[in-house]
Amino acid sequence: MAATTPTPTRETAHGPERPPTPRKPARRRGGPLAWLRRNAVVLAGSATLVYLLLPNLVVLLFSFNKPTGRFNHEWREFSTDAWANPCGVADMCGSLALSLKIAGLATVGATLFGTLAAFALARHRFRGKGAANGLIFLPMAMPEVVMAASLGTLFLNMRVEFGFTTILIAHIMFCLSFVIVAVKARVASMDPRLEEAARDLYAGPLQTFLRVTLPLAAPGIAAGALLSFALSFDDFIITQFNAGPSTVTFPMFVWGAAQRGVPVQVNVIGTAMFVIAVGIVLVGQITANRRRRHA
């Protein structure tokens, strides 16, 4: 067996000095208060998320309800009749189709004009640029009733007949600011050296825009488009001020039905729209994560 060498000690006036004893790491003080301090941010975020999703869960639950009266406020009996016949209420699916059509066209128009305006504001210098940046935030900051009344007055003075066209113009004007802000933030964060590298490799202006600039700005454009669709589909105040007697969108239908009892099919449509929106977000997140892994 190999001999072990003794630990060297130093002689002091009181005898040989012992080596220092290693200290054990200090334990964290337990208790509920310490746990709450460490997880306060997570708990607050979870509580906020539950608070935001709770109304959607209530809508989902009552879409399977079978009320006995006109109002769907109390749970009576589980039923899938509303899901089996979502268009069982007169004029509801017609108003839904109108809202989807207006939202789709408004999204296309607002995304197209908003993207062009965002590139102009982010990439070019011109007289009145500061005033233009300030005016962009006015539709987002002012109450909707102000913009709705001003647009309605404009159409009245121009003697334009209220209907589908006036609603579409109003929705494009309302959604335009949100698209500009989303796309402008994305364009401002792009590295201009990537476009310079493409031009150095003999790419033309159109080729550089389609293969470099547009893919880099695509997340901001998609975010603005999705936000425009949601705002247009959900809007009631601006639509109410600029709609004609024969143009009833889905929010207007729900508002009118609330006075005599909202049918269960409204919960079905709301749940379906919520599930579709969550599905689109999840698909986007999964696609983005896969691209990061392969990059």
Secondary structure, 3 states (H helix, E strand, C coil): CCCCCCCCCEEECCEEECCCCCCCCCCCCCCHHHHHHHCHHHHHHHHHHHHHHHHHHHHHHHCCECCCCCCCCCCCCECCHHHHCCCCCCCHHHHHHHHHHHHHHHHHHHHHHHHHHHHHHHHCCCCCHHHHHHHHCHHHHCCHHHHHHHHHHHHHHCCCCCCHHHHHHHHHHHHHHHHHHHHHHHHHCCCHHHHHHHHHCCCCHHHHHHHHHHHHHHHHHHHHHHHHHHHHHHCCHHHHHHCCCCCCCHHHHHHHHCCCCCCHHHHHHHHHHHHHHHHHHHHHHHHHHHHHHHC
